[in-house]
Amino acid sequence: MVDGFSTKKNRLHQRLSALVYPSGVDVSSFVLRFLSARLRQRGWELGTWWRRLSPGRQALLTLAHLRNGHPYAQIAAGFGIGTTTAYRYVAEAVELLAALAPTLAEAGRTATTKAFVLLAGPLLPIDRIAADRPFYSGKHKKHKMNVQVLADPSGPLLWASSALPGAVHDVRAAREHSIIAALADAGITCWADQGYRGAGATVRVPHWARWENLSTGRNAVNRSQVNIPALVEQAVATLKSWRLLRKLRCSTTRITSLVQAVLTLHSASSDR
């Protein structure tokens, strides 16, 4: 009786796990066409004439994973392919997109046409155990990865760095990525939050006083910068609108490629 019950239960679980449902992806059709064209070109270069999914379907699969954060098993069932195949298709598209992401030098040239740029260091949550101390953010009391981004004041992201452990402070991360030096060399004014105090050069942060009130002049400067935090948060929200980045469950070695892939898609959509 027990064996028979277990068999019936397993069969029911298999039937339930095979259910699929339609789901929307809130990205523009231009982004889909952009990625499809790149995948098609790569297919011609590699000579892969036949695949389970066309370039357009592979692009849609990748966007569903990045934008909606759907796990591989879920999107694999929706597209009628195996989980391993879904992983391989997404990994291929992500690596292709990451290679197209703008470099810091390219972002610097774009930034010279702006009145100023924004610097922010969003922390991306990751799935780690308590023993992984280098990834633990003391400020947020969670395991995260530190990513530095440069953004246009009007919202579009210009550049994103490779990911560092969440325990790394923002100003240290900016120095390690040579962001401060690059901005200074190009003479680009940059606004940032208090996490970049002491950066110097062309990085501007609100005045801060711990034991005494600010002077009238410094208060006036801070009031003139009152909208800067909102602009920085807008830039961070743009990155995290790709729901996969809200809770990363992959290896930390893949996070940089995922962020760069998202940046490429965002840049393509902004430049159309």
N, C-alpha and C positions, 0 to 999 in steps of 0.2 A: 504493500500500500504506500509506504513512504517513497519507494523508488518510482512508482507510477505517478504519485503526486508531484515529485520533483521533475519528472520528465515533462508533464503537462505544464508546470510552471515555467520551465525553460523555453518550451515552445511558445507560450504566451508572451514571454519576454522578448523572444526573437521577432514575433509578429509586431509587437509594440515598437521595438527599436527600429523597425523598417519603415515606419510611418514618415511621410514627408509632407511639407506644407509650403505654399508659396510665400516669399518674403521680399519686401522692397529694399532697395539700396538707395539712400538719399544722396546720390552724386549725379553730376550732369552727364548727359550722353556724350559730351565732348571728351570727358575723362575716359569713358569706356572706349571711344574710338582711338584716343591717343595711345592707350595701353595696348589695344588690339593691334594697331599698326606696328608698334615696336615688337610685339611677340611674333607677328607675321614675318617681319623682316628677319628676326632671329631664326625663325624656322627655315627660311630660305638659305640663310648663311650656314646653318648646321646641316641642311639637307634632310630634315625630318619631315617627310612628305605626309605621313599619316600619324594621327594621334586620336586618342579617345575623344578629346574635345578640340573644337576649332579654336583659333586665336581669340575670337570674340567671346566664346564660352569660357575659355581659360581666364581672360581678362575679367569677366563677370564674377567668376569664382574667386579671384584674388580680391576684387573690390568688396565682395560680400564678407570675406574674412577680415580685411583691414577696417572697413567702415563699420560693420555690424559686430565684429568681434566673435563671429560664430566659430566654434571649434571645428577641427578638420572632419571629425566623424559626422557632424551635422551637415556641413556643406557637401561632403562626399555623397551622403544619402540623397541630398537634393539634386545633385548633378548626375547621379547614377554611376558613380565610379568608386573605386576603393579608397580607403583612408590614406594609404601610402601614396597612391597616385595623386590625391588632392594635395598632400603635403609637398610632393615633388613639383607639382605645377605652381603652387603658391611660392615655394622657395625660388624657383626659376624666375618668376615674374618680379619678386622682391629684389633679387640680386641685379636684375636688368635695370629696374628703376633706380636702385641705390647708386649704380654707376653713373646715372644721368644727373644726380643731385648737384646743385651749384657748390663750388668750392668757396672757401673764405675769401680768396682773391677776387673771384667773380662777384661775390656778394658785396665786397668792398667797392668795386667799380660801380655797381648799381647804387650803392649807398651815397656815393659822391654827388648824385643828382637829387638827393633828398636834403631837406633842411636839417634833419637829425634822424637818428635811428633809435630803436629801443633794444635793450639787452635784458634778457630774462633767463632764469634757470629753472624751468619746470622740473619737478620730481615725478617720475613715472613709477607707479606702484608695481612691484613684482612679487611673485610667489616664492618666498624663501623662508627657511626655518630660523629660529632665534639665534642659532650658532653663527649665522652668516653676518657677523658684525660689520665688515666693510660696507655692506649694502644697507645698513640700518641708519635711518635719518633720525637723529636725536630730537630735532625740531618737531617732526611729525609723528614720531614714535612708531614708524613703520619701515619696512624694507622697501627701498626705492632706488631708482637710477637717476643720476643728475645729467640733464641735457641742456646745453646752452643754445639759445636761439637769438638771432637778430631779426628784427621785424620793422617794417615800414610803419610810420605812425598811423596810416590809414587802415592798417590791418594785415596785409599780406606778409607772410614769412619770407625772409630773404635767405636765411642760412640756418642750418642746425648742425651741432657738433656731434662727435661720437659720444657714446654714453659712458659715464664714469659712475663708480659706486656712490650711493646716496649719502655716505658719510663725508664726501668731499664738499667743502664749502664753496659757495658760488664764486667768490672772488678768486679763490685758488683755482677753480676749474677754468675761469676765464683766462687766467695767466697760463695755465698748462696748455690751453688751446691757442695761445698767442693772439687772442681776440683784442686785448687791450693795446698791444704793440701794433697790430694791424690797423686799428682805428686811429691811433696816434700818427702813424706814418702817413696815412691818407688824409689826416686833418678832419676826420669825421666826428662831429659832436654826437654823443650817445647819452641817453638818459636811462637810468636804472634805479632799482629800489635800494633799500638800506643794506641788502646782502652784499653789495659791492662797495661798501665804505672802504676807503684806503686804496682803491684801484688807481686813482690819479689819472694823469694824462688827459684825454678828452672825455672821460666818463664822468657824468654829472649825477650826483645823488642828492636827495633832500638833506638839509642840515639836521643834525641830531644833537641833542643835549640831554645828558643824563641827570646832572646834579643842579643845573640852573636853567632858567628860562632863556630862550633864544633872544637875541637882540632884535630890534625892530627891523633892521635890514634883512636879517636871515629869515625872519617870519614872512617878510614880503616875498623873498625868493621862494620859500616853501609854498606860499599861497599861489604863486605863479605856476607852480608845478603840480597843482592839485589834481589835474586830469591825467598826469603821467601814470599813476598806478592802475587806473581804469584801462588805459591803452595797453599796458603790459599784460593785464589779465585777459584782455581781448586776444592778444597774440597767443597766450598760453591756451585759451579756450579753442582757438583755431586748430592747434595741434591735437588737443584732446577730443575734438569732435570726431576723430577716428577712434572708435570705441575700443579697438584692440589695445590702444595705448593706455587705457584707463586701468587695466589689470593684466599685466603681461605674465604669462605662464610658461614662457619658453626659456631656453638657455640665455644667460646674459650676453653671450657672445653674438647672438642674433639681433639684439635690440638696436644696435647702431644701424644695421641694414634696414630694419623696419622703419625707423625714424626717417632715414634718408629716402626711402621709398615713398613715404607719406609726403615728405617735402617736395619731391619731384611731381607727384600728382597735384599737390596744392599749387605749385608754381605753374604747371601747365594750365590749370584752370584759371589762375589769375592773369596769365599772359595772353589768353585767347582774345 
